[in-house]
């Protein structure tokens, strides 16, 4: 018989492990979804912040260039009207470039576009051709008349007119700074924002994990509690301190579990009462049949105990062993339909009488098979098949091998052993050695060889409880004449 070799502990561990994996998967999914939302939000905020910061820095740069250009223009107006403007303007330009480290160009031009103020005096009087490389830069900064913001691939610049108080434009000034300076400031700002975003993301991840754990912890407690209730541990309440909906749900489940436990206890009590009643009726009916056949001793009790012991040795499930203990006393219930003259005849039966005697197997099955109760259904199988033989020469259906239900194969061995070793109306009890020899001859023909070996190997335990129920002393045969196995 194939048996599940997995230990009960291992089998119970499997659903727990599967449940734990499902909970872990749920935590991971919720965490990933939350982290994705948080990360997307932070990256979006970072992108918008960087864009706004870039625009703000460029606007600040434009404003700074305009202020410096206007300041230089204010200082240059009177000098451009003098006879030697360069004597005033060159020192002013050099001083401005020294003080404003971010500026790369500071130059003053007269109204014709010639240089009148430059850090390099050798360029005085030159036409300032670099202006041709600048283009107007789109900007939202408010400009005054004739002011402009310029740019090229290397610099940003502001050009402001040098205008006399009477409105006459006497020249212009140009200040500029490198794009690299602005780019480095943007890079530094981006780095700072990135570090801040990374810190926020790490904090968000930690907070998310804590929140997910806190959110799913009640679910975990509910799941574990429901698993315990599902496994039948109704006296283990769900302990949940949360006073949220989860806590209320846990209280409801605990109340339901308590009510279910009470209902189950009542149901078990009724079930035990029904089983006890069925067992008592079965046992009483078996005793009635036994008393009709004048069989000595407690034959039905011995067969029941022996069959249950055989079921344990055959490693049948415990519930089947207990079922066979209750059903086996009905193995000969069909004899209630056999006339007393045949049932208690001391001599050998005629062929017709033997045919009538054999009918008790089918008659017992008809009596019991109408019930849907497990005990009576098992008893019907035992009554129907305990006279079948392993080689197919038994009755009533001539079943063979494992086509015979194991209940029938077990009871066949125990019934014959008790019949051989106890007194019957047609003969006295047989010596143990002779009974065992006869049964050994039936190995593989009348009896299941595997079950018979189990019986022989554990004979002591069968003798112990069978002998304890024998009434009176046994009679030994005076002759050694071999007799057929009783039917």
Secondary structure as the mmCIF struct_conf table of DSSP 4:
data_model
#
loop_
_struct_conf.conf_type_id
_struct_conf.id
_struct_conf.beg_label_comp_id
_struct_conf.beg_label_asym_id
_struct_conf.beg_label_seq_id
_struct_conf.end_label_comp_id
_struct_conf.end_label_asym_id
_struct_conf.end_label_seq_id
BEND BEND1 UNK A 6 UNK A 6
HELX_RH_AL_P HELX_RH_AL_P1 UNK A 8 UNK A 80
TURN_TY1_P TURN_TY1_P1 UNK A 81 UNK A 81
BEND BEND2 UNK A 82 UNK A 82
TURN_TY1_P TURN_TY1_P2 UNK A 83 UNK A 84
HELX_RH_AL_P HELX_RH_AL_P2 UNK A 85 UNK A 99
TURN_TY1_P TURN_TY1_P3 UNK A 101 UNK A 102
BEND BEND3 UNK A 104 UNK A 104
STRN STRN1 UNK A 105 UNK A 110
TURN_TY1_P TURN_TY1_P4 UNK A 111 UNK A 112
BEND BEND4 UNK A 113 UNK A 113
STRN STRN2 UNK A 114 UNK A 114
STRN STRN3 UNK A 115 UNK A 117
BEND BEND5 UNK A 119 UNK A 120
HELX_RH_3T_P HELX_RH_3T_P1 UNK A 121 UNK A 123
TURN_TY1_P TURN_TY1_P5 UNK A 124 UNK A 125
STRN STRN4 UNK A 127 UNK A 127
HELX_RH_3T_P HELX_RH_3T_P2 UNK A 129 UNK A 133
STRN STRN5 UNK A 135 UNK A 136
BEND BEND6 UNK A 141 UNK A 141
TURN_TY1_P TURN_TY1_P6 UNK A 145 UNK A 146
STRN STRN6 UNK A 148 UNK A 151
BEND BEND7 UNK A 153 UNK A 154
STRN STRN7 UNK A 155 UNK A 163
TURN_TY1_P TURN_TY1_P7 UNK A 165 UNK A 166
BEND BEND8 UNK A 167 UNK A 167
STRN STRN8 UNK A 169 UNK A 178
HELX_RH_AL_P HELX_RH_AL_P3 UNK A 179 UNK A 230
TURN_TY1_P TURN_TY1_P8 UNK A 231 UNK A 232
TURN_TY1_P TURN_TY1_P9 UNK A 234 UNK A 235
BEND BEND9 UNK A 236 UNK A 236
BEND BEND10 UNK A 244 UNK A 244
HELX_RH_AL_P HELX_RH_AL_P4 UNK A 245 UNK A 292
TURN_TY1_P TURN_TY1_P10 UNK A 293 UNK A 294
BEND BEND11 UNK A 297 UNK A 297
HELX_RH_AL_P HELX_RH_AL_P5 UNK A 299 UNK A 313
TURN_TY1_P TURN_TY1_P11 UNK A 314 UNK A 315
HELX_RH_AL_P HELX_RH_AL_P6 UNK A 318 UNK A 327
HELX_RH_3T_P HELX_RH_3T_P3 UNK A 328 UNK A 330
TURN_TY1_P TURN_TY1_P12 UNK A 331 UNK A 332
HELX_RH_3T_P HELX_RH_3T_P4 UNK A 333 UNK A 337
BEND BEND12 UNK A 338 UNK A 338
HELX_RH_AL_P HELX_RH_AL_P7 UNK A 340 UNK A 343
TURN_TY1_P TURN_TY1_P13 UNK A 344 UNK A 344
BEND BEND13 UNK A 346 UNK A 347
HELX_LH_PP_P HELX_LH_PP_P1 UNK A 348 UNK A 350
HELX_RH_AL_P HELX_RH_AL_P8 UNK A 351 UNK A 368
TURN_TY1_P TURN_TY1_P14 UNK A 369 UNK A 370
BEND BEND14 UNK A 373 UNK A 373
HELX_RH_AL_P HELX_RH_AL_P9 UNK A 374 UNK A 385
TURN_TY1_P TURN_TY1_P15 UNK A 386 UNK A 387
TURN_TY1_P TURN_TY1_P16 UNK A 390 UNK A 391
BEND BEND15 UNK A 392 UNK A 392
BEND BEND16 UNK A 395 UNK A 397
HELX_RH_3T_P HELX_RH_3T_P5 UNK A 401 UNK A 403
BEND BEND17 UNK A 404 UNK A 404
HELX_RH_AL_P HELX_RH_AL_P10 UNK A 406 UNK A 420
TURN_TY1_P TURN_TY1_P17 UNK A 421 UNK A 421
BEND BEND18 UNK A 422 UNK A 422
STRN STRN9 UNK A 424 UNK A 424
TURN_TY1_P TURN_TY1_P18 UNK A 425 UNK A 426
STRN STRN10 UNK A 427 UNK A 427
HELX_LH_PP_P HELX_LH_PP_P2 UNK A 428 UNK A 431
HELX_RH_AL_P HELX_RH_AL_P11 UNK A 432 UNK A 441
TURN_TY1_P TURN_TY1_P19 UNK A 442 UNK A 442
STRN STRN11 UNK A 443 UNK A 443
TURN_TY1_P TURN_TY1_P20 UNK A 444 UNK A 446
STRN STRN12 UNK A 447 UNK A 447
HELX_RH_AL_P HELX_RH_AL_P12 UNK A 449 UNK A 457
TURN_TY1_P TURN_TY1_P21 UNK A 458 UNK A 458
HELX_RH_AL_P HELX_RH_AL_P13 UNK A 459 UNK A 467
TURN_TY1_P TURN_TY1_P22 UNK A 468 UNK A 469
BEND BEND19 UNK A 472 UNK A 472
HELX_LH_PP_P HELX_LH_PP_P3 UNK A 473 UNK A 477
BEND BEND20 UNK A 478 UNK A 479
HELX_LH_PP_P HELX_LH_PP_P4 UNK A 484 UNK A 486
#
